[in-house]
């Protein structure tokens, strides 16, 4: 995907190693918690968010009902308005250049509960295959990518996260912002929705 390449290049150029250190703990799938990554460079900003599908649509499987399909459509519409989800200073003059939204599996991310000996004991005790399957969970994730063209990137000094108003199940985002001036990292949540960029 073109956007993933752009984001990777941007983070590598501006210090992706530091970003990786900050977000290593965010790799675990935990409902309510996601990541917000942003790179500010020259006349543009690149944003990528990655959050559990449950936070956005309320479930983590292929939609099977009209209500679930409607929830997915509503979520896609909300994610298509980054200026509402992530409000930036008007002085920066940022305009949306590109949006990509993906609903899907995390690519093999799996939780297993218990150790191998316990699994073998279950098999010896004639527990069926279903017992083992109940102990494993495959999670889905929503990723959104935004490319913004900005007239004055130096005016990007804060972000107000309307994201939490749009998605009631969301609780917290780990934030990492990189620019030529350095790195800002921290968290935003329902009670603290404004992130000051250092």
BAFI-3210 file (N, C-alpha, C; in Angstrom, 3 decimals, decimal comma, padded with zeros to 6 digits):
// residues 198
n [1|2|3|4|5|6|7|8|9|10|11|12|13|14|15|16|17|18|19|20|21|22|23|24|25|26|27|28|29|30|31|32|33|34|35|36|37|38|39|40|41|42|43|44|45|46|47|48|49|50|51|52|53|54|55|56|57|58|59|60|61|62|63|64|65|66|67|68|69|70|71|72|73|74|75|76|77|78|79|80|81|82|83|84|85|86|87|88|89|90|91|92|93|94|95|96|97|98|99|100|101|102|103|104|105|106|107|108|109|110|111|112|113|114|115|116|117|118|119|120|121|122|123|124|125|126|127|128|129|130|131|132|133|134|135|136|137|138|139|140|141|142|143|144|145|146|147|148|149|150|151|152|153|154|155|156|157|158|159|160|161|162|163|164|165|166|167|168|169|170|171|172|173|174|175|176|177|178|179|180|181|182|183|184|185|186|187|188|189|190|191|192|193|194|195|196|197|198]
n.u [000,850|000,578|000,402|001,372|004,044|004,834|004,448|006,260|008,688|008,661|008,768|011,178|012,954|012,693|013,350|012,553|013,369|013,206|010,469|009,617|010,497|008,854|006,325|006,315|005,093|002,474|001,752|000,253|-003,024|-005,643|-008,779|-010,246|-007,880|-005,606|-003,377|-001,907|-000,165|001,993|003,608|005,259|006,279|008,006|005,736|003,562|001,596|001,518|-000,620|-001,351|-003,627|-004,189|-006,383|-008,299|-010,920|-013,261|-013,427|-014,224|-016,376|-017,754|-017,640|-015,731|-015,689|-016,623|-019,184|-022,531|-025,148|-027,734|-027,618|-024,970|-023,587|-024,423|-023,263|-020,577|-020,480|-021,189|-019,019|-016,924|-017,647|-017,351|-014,596|-013,672|-013,604|-011,231|-010,624|-012,503|-012,160|-009,493|-008,700|-006,907|-004,882|-006,345|-004,660|-002,621|-003,533|-004,287|-005,227|-007,144|-005,528|-005,361|-007,044|-007,146|-008,808|-008,937|-010,542|-009,955|-008,301|-005,572|-003,457|-002,682|-002,340|-002,551|-003,943|-002,974|-004,062|-002,811|-000,329|001,739|001,770|-000,642|-002,401|-001,855|-002,659|-005,393|-006,062|-005,478|-007,419|-009,642|-010,830|-012,406|-011,626|-012,871|-012,553|-009,908|-009,995|-011,575|-009,782|-008,257|-007,959|-008,662|-007,961|-009,377|-008,529|-008,699|-007,389|-006,395|-005,341|-003,995|-003,187|-002,125|-002,093|-000,360|-000,285|001,227|003,161|004,539|002,713|001,369|000,737|-000,828|-003,342|-006,725|-008,677|-011,438|-012,114|-012,801|-015,382|-016,678|-016,402|-017,626|-016,681|-013,971|-011,118|-008,494|-005,576|-002,327|000,065|002,344|004,374|006,329|008,684|010,780|011,715|011,788|010,602|007,383|005,595|003,030|-000,118|-003,612|-006,957|-010,406|-010,806|-008,736|-008,334|-006,785|-003,752|-000,646|001,772|005,175]
n.v [-001,193|002,120|004,286|003,213|002,866|005,548|006,499|004,906|005,716|008,415|008,250|006,912|008,759|010,891|009,861|007,179|005,143|006,070|006,391|003,724|002,702|004,133|003,158|000,425|-000,913|-000,640|-002,562|-004,749|-006,021|-004,296|-003,576|-000,355|001,038|002,623|003,700|006,775|008,212|010,665|012,575|015,532|017,504|019,776|020,966|019,414|016,969|013,746|011,268|008,381|006,130|003,378|001,139|-001,057|-002,863|-003,100|-000,748|001,082|000,080|-001,647|-004,410|-007,352|-008,919|-010,179|-008,200|-009,249|-008,592|-006,196|-004,016|-004,151|-003,763|-001,185|000,125|-000,126|001,392|003,902|004,331|004,438|006,776|008,648|008,389|009,477|012,150|013,714|016,269|016,796|014,710|015,046|017,892|020,666|023,674|026,454|028,266|026,816|025,998|023,493|021,090|018,312|015,813|013,117|010,113|006,984|004,121|001,206|-001,782|-004,633|-007,824|-008,209|-009,473|-012,115|-011,809|-013,200|-014,381|-016,637|-018,643|-020,065|-022,713|-024,983|-027,520|-027,537|-027,555|-030,053|-031,661|-031,140|-032,367|-035,022|-035,480|-035,852|-033,498|-031,613|-030,374|-027,916|-026,739|-025,898|-024,050|-022,095|-020,955|-019,319|-016,221|-014,243|-011,051|-008,032|-005,048|-001,533|000,632|003,878|006,252|009,429|012,079|015,292|018,502|021,347|024,850|026,271|024,589|025,078|026,165|024,103|023,237|022,019|019,487|018,759|016,207|015,090|012,610|010,885|011,626|010,839|008,072|006,127|003,805|004,030|004,701|005,587|006,962|006,323|008,672|009,751|012,150|013,357|015,701|018,017|019,507|017,841|015,259|014,487|012,863|010,978|010,550|010,643|010,930|010,336|012,255|013,995|015,569|017,145|017,500|018,819|019,900|019,682]
n.w [000,000|-000,877|000,976|003,365|002,735|002,346|004,966|006,384|005,246|005,992|008,827|009,134|008,062|009,853|012,321|013,041|014,735|017,366|017,475|017,287|019,727|021,488|020,893|021,201|023,331|022,627|020,853|021,684|021,505|022,735|023,850|023,556|023,475|021,319|018,643|017,583|015,087|013,815|011,346|010,711|008,123|006,100|003,870|004,549|006,390|007,779|008,879|010,786|012,149|014,329|015,578|017,738|016,126|017,557|019,060|017,206|015,640|017,275|017,162|016,136|013,836|010,578|009,238|009,737|009,885|009,063|010,780|011,695|009,298|008,750|010,929|010,281|007,930|008,942|010,637|008,783|007,460|009,538|010,035|007,736|008,100|009,124|010,033|011,940|013,765|014,547|015,349|014,235|014,567|012,892|011,710|010,590|008,161|006,973|004,556|003,476|001,720|001,018|001,875|003,429|004,461|006,350|007,187|008,963|009,608|011,917|010,863|011,643|014,352|017,465|020,520|022,992|025,602|028,563|028,941|026,965|028,202|029,595|027,447|026,377|028,508|028,474|026,076|026,720|028,612|027,155|026,242|023,789|020,449|020,288|022,804|022,757|020,718|021,871|023,554|022,043|020,406|017,628|016,519|015,170|013,413|012,882|010,540|009,669|007,314|006,662|004,546|004,708|003,303|004,169|004,799|006,676|008,467|010,794|012,485|013,577|016,535|018,379|018,959|018,950|020,099|018,790|018,301|020,412|020,990|018,718|018,737|021,043|022,380|022,432|024,428|024,887|023,301|022,240|021,507|019,083|017,709|015,157|013,996|012,173|014,230|016,399|018,663|019,950|022,449|024,040|025,732|024,971|026,183|027,140|029,107|028,783|026,095|024,500|022,829|023,259|021,061|021,270]
ca.u [000,000|001,374|000,419|002,262|005,415|005,075|004,572|007,514|009,781|008,611|009,239|012,600|013,662|012,645|013,714|011,655|013,837|012,610|009,041|009,436|010,667|007,701|005,076|006,468|004,099|001,130|001,521|-000,754|-004,395|-006,409|-009,936|-010,217|-006,559|-005,067|-002,210|-001,986|001,197|001,966|004,876|005,105|007,490|007,874|004,404|002,536|001,570|001,062|-001,205|-001,892|-004,141|-004,455|-007,199|-009,127|-012,187|-014,322|-013,517|-014,793|-017,658|-018,432|-017,460|-014,458|-015,884|-017,262|-020,572|-023,482|-026,504|-027,879|-027,150|-023,501|-023,126|-024,665|-022,254|-019,327|-020,613|-021,143|-017,639|-016,128|-017,984|-016,720|-013,142|-013,391|-013,604|-010,139|-010,621|-013,368|-011,559|-008,195|-008,754|-005,621|-005,050|-006,715|-003,521|-001,762|-004,073|-004,169|-006,312|-007,024|-005,061|-005,621|-007,560|-007,296|-009,366|-008,961|-011,116|-009,487|-007,550|-004,263|-002,417|-002,199|-002,173|-003,354|-003,689|-003,176|-004,135|-002,301|000,914|001,634|001,438|-002,077|-003,094|-001,703|-003,507|-006,773|-006,223|-005,493|-008,671|-010,706|-011,452|-012,457|-010,953|-013,556|-011,967|-008,676|-010,347|-012,085|-008,644|-007,540|-008,755|-008,071|-008,495|-009,421|-008,025|-009,022|-006,294|-006,748|-004,180|-004,364|-002,128|-002,620|-001,252|-000,466|000,384|002,191|003,306|005,053|001,558|000,809|001,264|-001,755|-004,401|-007,864|-009,175|-012,874|-012,172|-013,477|-016,810|-017,194|-016,350|-017,838|-015,932|-012,546|-010,757|-007,159|-004,683|-000,907|000,374|003,742|004,443|007,701|008,896|012,186|012,057|011,945|009,546|006,449|004,913|002,209|-001,419|-004,840|-008,082|-011,694|-010,724|-007,659|-008,487|-005,909|-002,333|000,222|002,964|006,343]
ca.v [000,000|003,327|005,104|002,591|003,166|006,962|006,656|004,281|006,599|009,619|007,958|006,595|010,012|011,790|009,210|006,065|004,305|006,618|006,078|002,313|002,538|004,686|002,455|-001,015|-001,411|-000,505|-003,634|-005,654|-005,641|-004,042|-002,744|000,976|001,653|002,610|004,550|007,903|008,558|011,803|013,151|016,875|017,756|020,761|021,525|018,394|016,140|012,386|010,695|007,031|005,609|001,942|000,900|-002,268|-002,652|-002,964|000,663|001,874|-000,436|-002,416|-005,851|-007,643|-009,984|-009,718|-007,832|-010,255|-008,052|-004,850|-003,069|-004,175|-003,119|000,251|000,605|-000,013|002,533|005,112|004,496|004,886|008,186|009,432|008,362|010,288|013,555|013,880|017,619|016,718|013,762|015,549|019,315|021,358|025,124|026,964|029,008|025,897|025,914|022,121|020,559|016,860|015,441|011,703|009,330|005,550|003,480|-000,247|-002,615|-005,984|-008,566|-007,642|-010,231|-013,252|-011,525|-014,186|-014,559|-017,996|-018,664|-021,323|-023,175|-026,185|-028,662|-027,487|-027,971|-031,499|-032,265|-031,051|-033,386|-036,311|-035,591|-035,938|-032,222|-031,539|-029,305|-026,658|-026,137|-025,221|-022,891|-021,057|-020,333|-018,488|-015,127|-013,473|-009,709|-007,177|-003,707|-000,513|001,567|004,997|007,027|010,752|012,956|016,664|019,567|022,457|026,082|026,673|023,476|025,579|026,514|022,875|023,153|021,280|018,719|018,463|014,910|014,837|011,160|010,213|011,930|010,076|006,636|005,976|002,693|004,387|005,242|006,188|006,847|006,642|009,663|010,050|013,129|013,657|016,797|018,402|020,101|016,798|014,279|014,643|011,599|010,953|009,913|011,416|010,078|011,034|013,394|014,881|015,415|018,066|017,151|019,960|019,458|020,414]
ca.w [000,000|-001,058|002,179|004,348|002,309|002,666|006,413|006,793|004,834|006,822|010,173|009,051|007,831|011,008|013,577|013,294|015,834|018,582|017,408|017,584|021,168|022,189|020,626|021,315|024,272|022,067|019,897|022,193|021,159|023,949|023,534|024,139|023,327|019,967|018,418|016,654|014,665|012,896|010,914|010,136|007,343|005,023|003,658|004,705|007,586|007,534|010,092|010,716|013,407|014,359|016,766|017,646|015,427|018,558|019,461|016,109|015,148|018,314|016,992|015,472|012,861|009,348|009,544|009,269|009,962|008,521|011,803|011,692|008,061|008,937|011,878|009,544|007,015|009,771|011,101|007,639|007,223|010,606|009,825|006,542|008,498|010,085|010,611|013,122|014,703|014,990|014,989|014,309|014,463|011,568|011,171|009,835|006,800|006,463|003,738|003,309|000,396|000,746|003,005|003,209|005,650|006,208|008,244|008,695|010,613|012,206|010,176|012,399|015,775|018,179|021,938|023,462|027,054|029,075|028,318|026,147|029,045|029,858|026,226|026,255|029,514|027,980|025,045|027,398|029,352|026,156|025,900|022,327|019,714|020,567|024,004|022,373|019,911|022,756|024,212|021,092|019,872|016,552|016,651|013,990|013,643|011,887|010,286|008,794|006,877|006,158|004,059|004,762|002,752|005,121|004,386|007,710|009,412|012,072|013,322|014,150|017,903|019,241|018,305|019,821|019,656|018,757|018,083|021,523|020,876|017,576|019,002|022,478|022,974|022,494|025,732|024,961|022,155|022,409|020,477|018,759|016,635|014,787|013,057|012,101|015,528|017,406|018,885|021,058|022,696|025,238|025,587|025,120|026,542|027,209|030,031|028,321|024,650|023,768|022,868|022,917|020,328|021,772]
c.u [000,884|001,495|001,356|003,719|005,752|005,297|005,887|008,702|009,833|009,159|010,726|013,419|013,760|012,931|012,792|012,093|013,227|011,124|008,794|009,565|009,427|006,465|005,184|005,402|002,683|000,799|000,429|-002,143|-005,181|-007,560|-009,849|-008,935|-006,048|-003,858|-002,517|-000,548|001,119|003,380|004,563|006,400|007,181|006,451|003,289|002,651|000,986|000,578|-001,610|-002,396|-004,363|-005,166|-007,960|-010,457|-013,335|-014,521|-014,288|-016,189|-018,396|-018,359|-016,179|-014,568|-016,513|-018,719|-021,549|-024,924|-026,536|-027,342|-025,621|-022,940|-023,322|-023,621|-020,918|-019,360|-020,532|-019,721|-016,745|-016,383|-017,316|-015,208|-012,733|-013,399|-012,492|-010,104|-011,535|-012,741|-010,289|-008,077|-007,416|-005,840|-005,350|-005,545|-002,591|-002,249|-003,977|-005,428|-006,062|-006,629|-005,396|-006,095|-007,626|-007,767|-009,426|-009,548|-010,611|-008,729|-006,174|-003,135|-001,825|-001,964|-003,102|-002,953|-003,889|-003,116|-003,677|-001,033|000,692|001,231|-000,051|-002,858|-003,012|-002,573|-004,957|-007,023|-006,318|-006,803|-009,886|-011,470|-011,358|-011,678|-011,561|-012,984|-010,714|-008,989|-010,892|-010,953|-007,857|-008,477|-007,993|-008,745|-008,455|-009,048|-008,510|-007,817|-006,803|-005,499|-004,671|-003,102|-002,719|-001,613|-001,461|000,315|001,458|002,315|003,838|003,921|000,887|001,391|000,336|-002,774|-005,493|-008,565|-010,684|-013,157|-012,986|-014,977|-017,440|-017,299|-016,425|-017,052|-014,439|-012,256|-009,450|-006,410|-003,265|-000,532|001,877|003,731|005,904|007,729|010,383|012,651|012,253|010,729|008,693|005,731|004,125|000,903|-002,522|-005,943|-009,337|-011,645|-009,673|-007,561|-007,575|-004,468|-001,531|001,492|004,149|007,260]
c.v [001,240|004,133|004,538|002,872|004,608|007,152|006,077|005,159|007,840|009,350|007,593|007,870|010,858|011,114|008,089|005,164|004,772|006,308|004,629|002,038|002,999|003,817|000,940|-001,607|-001,361|-001,622|-004,590|-005,111|-005,494|-003,110|-001,417|001,733|001,503|003,518|005,616|008,307|009,686|012,273|014,495|017,197|018,734|021,315|020,488|017,687|014,790|011,823|009,262|006,658|004,111|001,657|-000,419|-001,952|-002,451|-001,504|001,497|001,415|-001,316|-003,925|-006,078|-008,809|-009,389|-009,368|-008,821|-009,772|-006,658|-003,820|-003,010|-003,527|-001,607|000,856|000,795|001,175|003,848|005,394|004,988|006,353|009,071|009,508|009,189|011,781|013,812|015,263|017,701|015,826|014,309|017,017|019,996|022,864|025,571|027,674|028,123|025,737|024,533|021,696|019,069|016,547|014,014|011,040|007,876|004,939|001,985|-000,934|-004,030|-006,590|-007,953|-008,431|-011,312|-012,981|-012,452|-014,220|-016,032|-017,966|-020,032|-021,728|-024,486|-027,389|-028,707|-027,945|-029,480|-032,211|-032,241|-032,141|-034,768|-036,540|-035,626|-034,632|-032,084|-030,373|-027,947|-025,964|-025,357|-023,957|-021,759|-020,293|-019,414|-017,417|-014,456|-012,106|-008,951|-005,758|-002,787|000,397|002,661|005,824|008,343|011,485|014,356|017,610|020,791|023,679|026,509|025,563|023,940|025,984|025,284|022,669|022,430|020,543|018,479|017,231|014,780|013,363|010,460|010,496|011,096|008,584|006,368|004,845|002,997|005,055|006,031|005,988|007,175|007,529|009,807|010,988|013,468|014,817|017,097|018,979|019,056|015,902|014,675|013,317|011,690|010,236|010,961|010,435|010,924|012,271|014,413|014,750|016,308|017,632|018,360|019,431|020,323|020,842]
c.w [000,000|000,232|003,225|004,012|002,648|004,160|006,899|006,444|005,709|008,213|010,171|008,916|009,087|012,340|013,957|014,418|017,145|018,618|017,800|019,080|021,915|022,037|020,767|022,226|023,708|021,081|020,362|021,890|022,453|023,606|024,267|023,873|021,893|019,863|017,379|016,355|013,647|012,592|010,264|009,401|006,207|004,944|003,797|006,056|007,210|008,867|009,811|012,099|013,237|015,668|016,611|016,970|016,408|018,963|018,447|015,713|016,152|018,175|016,195|014,491|011,603|009,648|008,934|009,328|009,341|009,505|011,825|010,431|008,143|009,875|011,179|008,595|007,784|010,250|009,975|007,348|008,271|010,414|008,614|006,833|009,527|010,727|011,834|014,185|015,344|014,582|015,254|014,151|013,029|010,905|010,346|008,404|006,192|005,713|003,509|001,872|000,033|002,025|002,581|004,518|005,398|007,427|007,987|009,834|010,776|011,560|011,046|013,871|016,545|019,639|022,249|024,971|027,543|028,370|027,606|026,981|029,334|028,640|026,064|027,271|029,073|026,956|025,691|028,140|028,436|025,972|024,391|021,767|020,023|021,789|023,662|021,572|020,768|023,426|023,292|020,539|018,742|016,550|015,328|014,381|012,530|011,770|009,363|008,547|006,296|005,708|003,984|004,128|003,638|004,626|005,368|008,744|010,763|013,018|013,935|015,548|018,868|018,388|019,338|019,274|019,849|018,526|019,168|021,532|019,763|017,875|020,508|023,141|023,114|023,826|025,718|023,647|022,607|021,231|020,318|017,555|016,398|013,799|013,018|013,436|016,614|017,511|020,081|021,223|023,993|024,952|025,635|025,472|026,653|028,081|029,612|026,802|023,833|023,955|022,401|022,265|020,768|020,638]
res [x|x|x|x|x|x|x|x|x|x|x|x|x|x|x|x|x|x|x|x|x|x|x|x|x|x|x|x|x|x|x|x|x|x|x|x|x|x|x|x|x|x|x|x|x|x|x|x|x|x|x|x|x|x|x|x|x|x|x|x|x|x|x|x|x|x|x|x|x|x|x|x|x|x|x|x|x|x|x|x|x|x|x|x|x|x|x|x|x|x|x|x|x|x|x|x|x|x|x|x|x|x|x|x|x|x|x|x|x|x|x|x|x|x|x|x|x|x|x|x|x|x|x|x|x|x|x|x|x|x|x|x|x|x|x|x|x|x|x|x|x|x|x|x|x|x|x|x|x|x|x|x|x|x|x|x|x|x|x|x|x|x|x|x|x|x|x|x|x|x|x|x|x|x|x|x|x|x|x|x|x|x|x|x|x|x|x|x|x|x|x|x|x|x|x|x|x|x]
***
